[in-house]
Amino acid sequence: MDAPTNAIESAATRDAAPVRHNVLLSLRVNGEEAEAYVAPYKTLLEVLREDFAHTGTKHGCELGECGACAVLLDGQPVLSCLTLALECEGRAVETIEGLARGTELHPLQVAFADHGGSQCGYCTPGVIMTAKGLLDAEPNPSRERIKEALSGNLCRCTGYQQIVESVEAAARVMREEKRGAKP
């Protein structure tokens, strides 16, 4: 009776996957230094949600097709489900949680609420972060440029018109704030 058990144990040990050791990851999340020991195969999406408790970044398709997981990496929109966390070592990540300053919402958040840019809200964090990346680079984008920039973000609820109008409204407010005028 002992021999088969030992044979099974030996086969299990021989066929076991190699042990993967966690690696220390250091990055800047929403302006604050953050560190965690992470498995080398984890995506940025997984680390943000599981290790740093930034659950505003959503699991969507996990294939890079829906945009629900979009965050800014060094100011550029990326799909966090396709980005290995270790590729982000020493870099700056901005999530939806980093937009508001205390109780003051970012103009994109206000515009989405005021113009119906979000309905169920599941896609909204990814859409807003993609829009922020656009508006930071291009403060006065055309309607076509907004549509192009958001083309990787899928929404099942709004029909997109309200999303585009929300981005246009936020762009106006952000330009006015930059000039020092009140919206």
N, C-alpha and C positions, 0 to 999 in steps of 0.2 A: 504494500500500500504506500510506503514511503517513497519508493522509486518514482512512480508516476507524478506525485506531487512535486518532487524535486526536479523532475524533467520539465514539468510545466513551468515551475519557477525559473529554471535555467533558460528556457525558451523565451519567457516573458522578459527576463533581464537582457538577454541577447538582442531581442527585437525592439526594446524600448527606445524611444526617441532620445536623442542626446539632451542632456540638461542644458537649458539656456539660462544664463545668469542675468539678472536685472542690471541695468546700467543707469548711472546717475545722469539725469537730464536736467539741465539748467536753462531756463528761458525767461523772458519777461512777458507776463500775461497781464494785459490791461494796465500796463505801467508799473507793475510790481514784480519783483524778482520771485521766481517760483522754481522749486526743485522737487524732484520725485525720482525714486528708483523705478524704472519701467522695463518691461520686457522689450527686447529689441524689435520685435515684430509688431508692436502696438502702433496704431495710427494716431495722428494728432487728435482726431475726433475722440478716440477712446481715452486718451490721456486727459484731454480737457474735461470730459464728462466724469470719468471714473477716478482720476487721481487729483484733479483740481476742482471738482464739483461745479464746473461751469456747464450746467445742463441746458442753457439757452441754445447752444449749438446742437442741432437735431440730427439724429440718425434718420436718414431717408432711405435711399436705394442702396447705399454703400457701394455703388458702382460708378459714381461720378456723373450721373445723369440727371439728378434732380436739383442740386444746389442747396438743399436744406442745411448742409453742413458747412457752408461757406463762412470763412473767417478771413481776417486780414493778417498776412504774414509779411512783416516789414512793409506794411502799407499796401500790399497787393492782395487782391482776392485770390484765395486758394480753396480747393475742396479738401477739407480736413480728413475726409474718409479715404482719400487717395495719397495722403502725405504721411510718410513715416515720421513718427514723433522725433526720432533721433536726428532727422534731417533739419530739425528746428533748433538744435543746440545753439544757445547764445543769441537767438533771434527774438524779435518782438512779435507777439501774437495779440490781436485784438478781437474780442468776442462781443456779442450783443450786450453782455453784462457790463462792458467797459464804456458804453456810450453815454449813459446818464451820468451827470455830475451831482451827486447827492440826490436831491429831489427834483432837480432840473433835467428834464428830458432833452435829448439831442433833437435838433430840428427834424431829422428824418423820422424819429419816433412820434413826434407831435404831428407831423404831416400825415403819417400813415393812419393815425387815430382820427384826425380831422377829415381826411378825404376817403376813408373806407379802403385804404390800401391793404388792410389785413381783415380777413373774415375768420376763418378757423384759427389762423395764426401759426400753423405748423411751419409753413415755408418762410414766414416773415423774418426771423433772425437772419437767415441766409440771404434773403433779398435785400434787407437793410444793409448788411455788411458789404455786399457787392456794390450797392448804390453808394455807400460811403466811400469805398475805394475809387469809384468813378468820380464822385464830386470832389474828393481831395485832389485828384489829378486834373480834372476838367470842371472848374466851377460853373461853367455855363454851357452844358452839353445840349445839343439839339434833341428833339423828341426821338429822332431816329437813332441817335447815339445812345440814348438811355435804353431804348429797346434792344439795341445790339449788345450793350453791356450786360443786360439782364436776361439775355437769351438762354443762358444756361440754368436759370432758376425757374422751376416749374411750380405753378399754382393751379389748384383744381377749383378754387372758389371764386376768385375775383373777376376773371376774364381779362386781366392785365390792365385794362384802362385805368382803374383806380390806382394801381401800382405806379404806372407812368405819371399820372397826375400828382401823386404823392411825392415822387422824386422831383418833379418840376417845382412843386411848391417849396420843398425843402431847399432846393438849389437857390431859389429866390431869397429865402430867409437867410441862408448861409452867406450869400453875397452881400446882403444888406448888413449883416452882423460884421462881416469883414471890413466893410467901409465905415463901420462905427455907427450906423443908423439903426434905429429901432424898427423892427418889422411892422 
